[in-house]
Amino acid sequence: MRRYLAEFLSDPRVIALPRWFWLPILHGIVLNLRPARSAEKYALIWTAEGSPLAVHTARQAKLLSEKTGLRVEFAMRYGEPAIDPVRQFDRVVPLYPQYSDSATGSVLDLLPRNASFVKDFHDHPAYIEALSANVRRHWQRHGDGPMLVMSFHGLPKRGAEAYAAQCRTTATLLADRLRLNAGAWRVTFQSRFGFAEWLQPYTQATSSAPGSFPTALRRWRKSASRRARPFSRPAAASFTSFPARTSRRSGSRRSSGLRSASARAGPSAGP
């Protein structure tokens, strides 16, 4: 855990502070406190097969290969399997639907300049259809509610305007696909870190997490209990949340519509 966090939080794309200022804080304070706290949270979501992020990403790659007949491999931006040793690929598909410098940009930093890659797919019809199918499946099993909250991973507000716009475009397209009126859905942002102002509004309640395919499952499980707390009072409305379905065959069929010929760059595993 410590080694992973050191790699992740040392990335200047993730923490854009001067190295002389941030690295002493990282190695002197953060890495002495955060690994144990993070390990406790990961223990709550760990499976017999291992990390949910790795398990779902591997399944997604396997199903996509079966669907397309192409060789599909995956790698992680931080940790193993790493991107750096892999240099032979036809196309790289970072699994972040919305582009941000701290996620997709960090992956692209490791690729050759002539690499073919998908920068984002936040408004791709196949992606929107996959999200809407997931929501409909949940509604069929559990019923719908008066409000669908679409919770995207947060970023510091400064410099995140383009990312926030893509998140809201995804949400608007999903709401249109589900035929929701303006008062039946909203966008929020989750997973703050540090003291800077982050994108708002912050997630407080129900979440349908469209941002980052397998990563959404891990972040949803880690934060679902916190999001449910405002609804624990007797007078509050009921709370229900559901993760992105990342390893269903239907989802892999729609993923093949993204023309991901050879996916070597996978989603990062945030803290």
C-alpha positions as CSV (number, residue, x, y, z in Angstrom):
1,M,0.0,0.0,0.0
2,R,2.8,2.4,0.9
3,R,4.6,1.8,-2.3
4,Y,1.5,2.3,-4.4
5,L,0.5,5.5,-2.6
6,A,4.1,6.8,-3.0
7,E,3.9,6.3,-6.8
8,F,0.4,7.7,-7.1
9,L,0.9,10.8,-4.9
10,S,4.3,11.5,-6.4
11,D,2.7,12.0,-9.8
12,P,2.8,15.8,-10.6
13,R,-0.4,15.3,-12.6
14,V,-2.1,14.2,-9.4
15,I,-0.6,16.6,-6.9
16,A,0.3,19.8,-8.8
17,L,2.3,21.4,-6.0
18,P,6.0,22.3,-6.2
19,R,8.1,19.2,-5.7
20,W,10.3,20.9,-3.0
21,F,7.1,21.7,-1.0
22,W,5.1,18.5,-1.6
23,L,7.6,15.6,-1.4
24,P,8.7,16.3,2.2
25,I,5.0,16.4,3.2
26,L,4.3,13.2,1.3
27,H,7.2,11.2,2.7
28,G,7.3,12.8,6.1
29,I,3.6,12.9,7.0
30,V,1.2,11.4,4.4
31,L,3.0,8.1,3.8
32,N,3.3,7.5,7.6
33,L,-0.4,8.0,8.2
34,R,-2.4,7.2,5.1
35,P,-1.4,3.6,4.2
36,A,-2.9,2.2,7.3
37,R,-6.1,4.1,6.9
38,S,-6.4,3.2,3.2
39,A,-5.6,-0.5,4.0
40,E,-8.6,-0.6,6.4
41,K,-10.9,0.7,3.8
42,Y,-9.6,-1.6,1.1
43,A,-10.0,-4.6,3.4
44,L,-13.8,-3.9,3.4
45,I,-14.0,-4.3,-0.4
46,W,-11.4,-7.0,-1.0
47,T,-12.6,-10.2,-2.6
48,A,-11.4,-13.8,-2.6
49,E,-10.2,-13.1,-6.1
50,G,-8.2,-10.0,-5.1
51,S,-8.7,-6.3,-5.8
52,P,-12.1,-5.5,-7.3
53,L,-10.4,-3.0,-9.6
54,A,-8.0,-5.7,-11.0
55,V,-10.7,-8.4,-11.1
56,H,-13.3,-6.3,-13.1
57,T,-10.7,-4.8,-15.4
58,A,-9.3,-8.3,-16.3
59,R,-12.8,-9.6,-16.9
60,Q,-13.6,-6.6,-19.1
61,A,-10.5,-7.1,-21.2
62,K,-11.3,-10.8,-21.6
63,L,-14.9,-10.2,-22.7
64,L,-13.9,-7.5,-25.1
65,S,-11.3,-9.8,-26.6
66,E,-14.0,-12.5,-27.0
67,K,-16.3,-10.0,-28.6
68,T,-13.9,-8.5,-31.1
69,G,-11.6,-11.4,-31.8
70,L,-8.6,-9.1,-31.1
71,R,-5.9,-9.4,-28.5
72,V,-6.8,-7.1,-25.6
73,E,-4.6,-6.5,-22.6
74,F,-4.8,-4.2,-19.7
75,A,-2.3,-2.3,-17.5
76,M,-2.5,0.0,-14.5
77,R,-1.2,3.5,-14.4
78,Y,0.1,2.8,-10.9
79,G,1.1,-0.6,-9.6
80,E,1.0,-3.8,-11.6
81,P,0.7,-4.8,-14.4
82,A,2.5,-1.6,-15.3
83,I,2.3,0.3,-18.6
84,D,6.0,1.2,-19.0
85,P,7.3,-2.3,-20.0
86,V,4.6,-2.6,-22.6
87,R,5.5,-0.9,-25.9
88,Q,3.7,-2.8,-28.6
89,F,0.1,-1.9,-29.1
90,D,-2.3,-0.8,-31.9
91,R,-4.4,1.5,-29.7
92,V,-4.5,2.6,-26.1
93,V,-7.9,3.2,-24.4
94,P,-7.5,4.8,-20.9
95,L,-10.7,3.8,-19.1
96,Y,-11.7,7.3,-18.1
97,P,-14.8,8.4,-20.1
98,Q,-14.1,12.1,-19.3
99,Y,-10.7,13.6,-19.9
100,S,-8.7,15.1,-17.1
101,D,-5.0,15.9,-16.9
102,S,-4.6,14.0,-13.6
103,A,-6.1,10.7,-15.0
104,T,-5.9,10.4,-18.8
105,G,-3.2,12.9,-19.1
106,S,-1.0,11.0,-16.7
107,V,-1.5,7.8,-18.8
108,L,-0.6,9.6,-22.0
109,D,2.6,10.9,-20.4
110,L,3.9,7.3,-20.5
111,L,3.1,6.6,-24.1
112,P,5.3,7.1,-27.2
113,R,4.5,10.4,-29.0
114,N,3.1,8.5,-32.1
115,A,0.8,6.3,-30.0
116,S,-2.8,5.9,-31.1
117,F,-5.2,6.5,-28.2
118,V,-8.7,7.4,-27.3
119,K,-8.7,10.7,-25.4
120,D,-12.2,10.5,-24.0
121,F,-15.6,8.9,-24.8
122,H,-17.8,10.9,-22.5
123,D,-20.5,11.4,-25.1
124,H,-20.1,8.2,-27.2
125,P,-23.5,6.6,-27.9
126,A,-22.2,3.1,-26.8
127,Y,-21.1,4.5,-23.4
128,I,-24.3,6.3,-22.8
129,E,-26.3,3.2,-23.8
130,A,-24.3,1.1,-21.4
131,L,-25.0,3.5,-18.5
132,S,-28.7,3.7,-19.3
133,A,-28.9,-0.1,-19.5
134,N,-27.3,-0.4,-16.0
135,V,-29.8,2.1,-14.5
136,R,-32.8,0.4,-16.1
137,R,-31.7,-3.0,-14.8
138,H,-31.5,-1.5,-11.3
139,W,-34.9,0.1,-11.7
140,Q,-36.4,-3.1,-12.9
141,R,-35.2,-5.0,-9.8
142,H,-35.6,-2.3,-7.1
143,G,-37.9,0.3,-8.6
144,D,-36.9,3.9,-9.4
145,G,-36.9,6.9,-7.1
146,P,-37.7,10.6,-7.4
147,M,-34.1,11.6,-7.9
148,L,-31.1,10.1,-9.8
149,V,-27.8,11.5,-8.5
150,M,-24.9,11.0,-10.9
151,S,-21.8,11.2,-8.8
152,F,-18.5,11.8,-10.7
153,H,-15.0,11.6,-9.2
154,G,-14.1,15.1,-8.0
155,L,-11.1,17.2,-8.9
156,P,-9.8,20.5,-7.6
157,K,-11.9,23.2,-9.1
158,R,-9.0,25.2,-10.6
159,G,-8.2,23.9,-14.1
160,A,-11.0,21.3,-14.1
161,E,-13.5,23.3,-16.2
162,A,-13.3,21.0,-19.3
163,Y,-13.6,17.9,-17.2
164,A,-16.6,19.2,-15.3
165,A,-18.2,20.2,-18.7
166,Q,-17.7,16.6,-20.0
167,C,-19.2,15.2,-16.8
168,R,-22.3,17.3,-17.2
169,T,-22.6,16.4,-20.9
170,T,-22.5,12.7,-19.9
171,A,-25.2,13.3,-17.3
172,T,-27.4,15.3,-19.7
173,L,-27.1,12.6,-22.4
174,L,-27.9,9.9,-19.8
175,A,-30.9,11.8,-18.5
176,D,-32.2,12.3,-22.0
177,R,-31.7,8.6,-22.8
178,L,-33.7,7.7,-19.6
179,R,-36.3,10.4,-20.5
180,L,-35.9,12.1,-17.1
181,N,-37.2,15.6,-16.6
182,A,-35.0,18.4,-15.3
183,G,-36.1,17.9,-11.7
184,A,-35.4,14.2,-11.6
185,W,-31.6,14.1,-11.8
186,R,-28.6,16.0,-10.7
187,V,-24.8,15.9,-10.9
188,T,-22.5,15.8,-7.9
189,F,-18.7,15.2,-7.3
190,Q,-17.1,12.9,-4.7
191,S,-13.7,11.9,-3.3
192,R,-12.1,15.1,-2.1
193,F,-8.5,15.3,-1.0
194,G,-6.6,18.1,0.7
195,F,-7.8,21.6,1.4
196,A,-8.3,23.2,-2.0
197,E,-11.8,23.9,-3.3
198,W,-13.1,21.0,-5.4
199,L,-15.8,20.7,-8.0
200,Q,-19.3,21.1,-6.5
201,P,-21.9,20.2,-5.5
202,Y,-20.4,17.5,-3.4
203,T,-22.0,14.1,-3.3
204,Q,-24.3,13.7,-0.2
205,A,-26.8,11.1,-1.3
206,T,-27.6,8.4,-3.9
207,S,-25.0,7.8,-6.6
208,S,-25.0,6.4,-10.1
209,A,-21.3,6.6,-10.8
210,P,-20.7,7.0,-14.6
211,G,-17.0,8.2,-14.2
212,S,-14.2,5.6,-14.8
213,F,-15.4,2.1,-15.5
214,P,-14.0,-0.4,-12.9
215,T,-12.8,2.3,-10.6
216,A,-16.3,3.4,-10.0
217,L,-17.2,0.1,-8.3
218,R,-14.3,0.5,-5.8
219,R,-15.1,4.1,-5.0
220,W,-18.8,3.4,-4.7
221,R,-18.3,0.7,-2.1
222,K,-15.8,2.8,-0.1
223,S,-18.1,5.9,0.0
224,A,-21.6,4.4,-0.1
225,S,-21.9,4.3,3.7
226,R,-20.8,7.9,4.0
227,R,-23.4,9.0,1.4
228,A,-26.1,7.1,3.2
229,R,-25.6,8.9,6.5
230,P,-27.8,11.9,5.7
231,F,-30.6,9.4,5.1
232,S,-30.3,7.5,8.4
233,R,-32.8,9.8,10.2
234,P,-36.4,8.6,10.4
235,A,-37.8,11.5,8.5
236,A,-35.4,11.1,5.6
237,A,-36.1,9.6,2.2
238,S,-34.9,6.1,1.4
239,F,-31.3,5.6,0.0
240,T,-30.2,3.2,-2.7
241,S,-27.0,3.1,-4.7
242,F,-25.5,0.9,-7.4
243,P,-22.1,0.5,-9.0
244,A,-21.2,0.5,-12.7
245,R,-21.6,-2.9,-14.2
246,T,-18.1,-3.4,-15.7
247,S,-17.9,-7.1,-16.6
248,R,-21.3,-7.9,-18.1
249,R,-21.3,-9.3,-21.7
250,S,-23.7,-6.6,-22.7
251,G,-21.3,-3.9,-21.4
252,S,-18.5,-5.5,-23.3
253,R,-20.5,-5.5,-26.5
254,R,-21.1,-1.8,-26.1
255,S,-17.4,-1.2,-25.2
256,S,-16.4,-2.8,-28.5
257,G,-18.3,0.1,-30.2
258,L,-15.5,2.3,-28.9
259,R,-13.1,0.6,-31.4
260,S,-10.7,-0.3,-28.6
261,A,-8.4,-2.4,-30.8
262,S,-5.7,-3.0,-28.1
263,A,-6.3,-1.7,-24.6
264,R,-3.1,-1.6,-22.7
265,A,-3.7,1.4,-20.5
266,G,-6.1,0.8,-17.6
267,P,-7.7,2.9,-15.0
268,S,-5.7,4.2,-12.1
269,A,-6.4,3.1,-8.6
270,G,-7.0,6.3,-6.6
271,P,-6.2,6.6,-2.9
